[in-house]
């Protein structure tokens, strides 16, 4: 399996460009404005250690642009679930917890909580996180037990597969797959280039 933190061969980048199959829309979980000059779409899951690192990287980049360019609204960040049950058995349940939180208007808070505690995603922990966030626990548990949001999660994963994603994390900048190194400097340079 390829290490997602190492850049792929440049020849592969040119011969196999991957574009985003489903453009960002109101159905997505997003931060920023959908008409921002730069759309950053991440496919990830909460059990994946590399996804946690990318989450932290994206947070640092958001802070960089918020501090350096506070009125520009340069970036819209979109998160889509890419669940691989065989590799990360708790990823599906964690995604359902995030979706259940989204139904109560707390997606991004649960999103951050799940990445912060990505080594503790058992059922009891998920309920604890929901309680900390002030969610309606009865509704949260009902959503999980009835698998209310599984179709939505599967749609995210399917859109990733249609965009050439085979594993998480995967990142698209303005619809084009980002394949360079996962460093703050290179990602900022790519975002600035994409904004012109």
Beta strands, then each sheet from edge to edge (+ up, - down):
strand 1: 29-31
strand 2: 38-44
strand 3: 75-81
strand 4: 170-173
strand 5: 176-177
sheet 1: 1+ 3- 2- 4+ 5-
end
